Amino acid sequence: ADAAATAAAVPDEKEAKRERLRQAALSEILETEEKYLLDLQVLQLCYIEPLQKDDKLSEQLKRFGKGDIAMLFSTVQHVLDSNVELHKTLTTELRADAERAVGKTFAAFHDKFHYYSVYCVARGTRVALHSGTARRVERVRVARDALAC
């Protein structure tokens, strides 16, 4: 009887371990999304918006060029908006059906992930913009420091 009970407990232990790992993976996905969302919000609130609005920076912006700023941050707002919605949906789905939440959520958002590819495609242009314009980069650093965000 003890051998039969032990044999029955082994699959239960394996299943319990698998469930703990699955829960840990789901928690990690949600936590990573939350951190990424916070990073995007800081980028938007502490850097992009002040660069676009602050009167003290208007001279710096004229030298740097609004087109350059648009190139640097071309898809951030779209990515931020998509990630707010993604996080909300993922959180809701995890409560409703944790087993299918991640796949279902990411499948529903697949059409919004093109903003990441737009960002990546433009990366070379952004790198060239930075590497050839050290003075402009220094002006942005000075402007950023003036914000003390």
C-alpha positions in Angstrom: 0.0 0.0 0.0 2.9 2.4 0.8 4.5 1.7 -2.5 1.3 2.5 -4.4 0.8 5.7 -2.4 4.4 6.7 -3.1 4.0 6.0 -6.8 0.8 8.1 -6.9 2.5 10.9 -5.1 5.4 11.2 -7.6 3.1 12.4 -10.5 1.4 14.8 -8.1 4.8 16.2 -7.0 5.9 16.6 -10.7 2.6 18.3 -11.5 2.9 20.6 -8.5 6.5 21.5 -9.5 5.3 22.2 -13.1 2.5 24.4 -11.8 4.9 26.4 -9.6 7.3 26.9 -12.6 4.3 28.0 -14.7 3.1 30.4 -12.1 6.7 31.8 -11.7 6.9 32.2 -15.5 3.6 34.0 -15.6 4.6 36.3 -12.8 7.9 37.1 -14.6 6.1 38.0 -17.8 3.7 40.3 -16.0 6.5 41.9 -13.9 8.7 42.4 -17.0 5.8 44.1 -18.8 5.2 46.3 -15.7 8.8 47.4 -15.6 8.9 48.1 -19.3 5.7 50.1 -19.1 7.2 52.2 -16.3 10.4 52.8 -18.4 8.3 54.0 -21.3 6.3 56.3 -19.1 9.5 57.8 -17.6 10.9 58.3 -21.1 7.7 60.0 -22.2 7.2 62.2 -19.1 10.7 63.1 -18.2 12.4 63.4 -21.6 10.1 63.5 -24.7 7.4 65.8 -23.4 9.8 68.3 -21.8 11.9 68.4 -25.0 8.9 69.2 -27.0 7.3 71.7 -24.6 9.7 73.5 -22.3 10.4 77.1 -23.3 13.9 77.0 -21.7 14.8 74.3 -24.3 13.4 76.1 -27.3 16.9 77.3 -28.4 18.3 73.9 -27.9 15.5 72.4 -30.0 16.0 74.9 -32.8 19.7 73.8 -33.0 18.9 70.1 -32.7 15.9 70.1 -35.0 12.4 68.9 -34.3 12.8 66.4 -37.2 15.8 64.9 -35.4 13.7 64.6 -32.2 10.9 63.0 -34.1 13.3 60.5 -35.6 14.7 59.7 -32.1 11.3 59.1 -30.6 9.2 58.2 -33.6 7.2 55.3 -32.2 7.5 55.7 -28.5 3.9 57.0 -28.0 2.5 54.2 -30.1 4.5 51.6 -28.2 3.5 53.2 -24.8 -0.2 53.2 -25.8 0.0 49.6 -26.9 1.8 48.5 -23.8 -0.7 50.2 -21.5 -3.4 48.2 -23.3 -1.3 45.0 -23.4 -0.7 45.2 -19.7 -4.3 45.8 -18.8 -5.5 43.0 -21.1 -2.8 40.6 -19.8 -3.7 41.3 -16.2 -7.4 40.8 -16.9 -6.7 37.6 -18.8 -4.5 36.1 -16.1 -7.3 36.5 -13.6 -9.9 35.0 -16.0 -7.9 32.1 -17.6 -4.3 32.0 -16.5 -3.6 28.8 -18.5 -4.3 30.6 -21.9 -3.7 34.2 -20.9 -0.3 34.9 -22.3 -0.8 33.2 -25.7 -4.3 34.7 -26.1 -3.2 38.2 -25.2 -0.1 38.3 -27.4 -2.0 36.8 -30.3 -4.6 39.5 -29.9 -1.9 42.2 -29.9 0.2 40.8 -32.8 -0.9 43.6 -35.2 0.4 46.3 -32.7 3.9 44.8 -32.5 4.9 46.3 -35.9 5.7 49.5 -34.0 8.7 47.7 -32.6 9.9 46.8 -36.1 9.5 50.4 -37.2 11.7 51.4 -34.3 14.3 48.8 -35.1 14.4 49.7 -38.8 15.0 53.3 -38.0 17.7 52.5 -35.5 20.5 52.8 -38.1 19.4 56.3 -39.0 19.2 57.3 -35.3 22.7 55.9 -34.7 24.1 57.8 -37.7 22.3 60.9 -36.4 24.0 60.6 -33.0 27.5 59.5 -34.1 28.0 62.4 -36.6 26.7 65.1 -34.3 28.5 65.1 -31.0 27.7 68.8 -30.4 24.0 68.1 -30.8 24.2 65.2 -28.4 25.9 67.4 -25.9 23.2 70.0 -26.2 20.6 67.4 -25.5 22.5 66.2 -22.4 22.7 69.8 -21.2 19.0 70.3 -21.9 18.2 67.1 -20.1 20.3 68.1 -17.1 18.5 71.4 -17.0 15.2 69.6 -16.6 16.5 67.7 -13.6 13.7 65.2 -14.1 
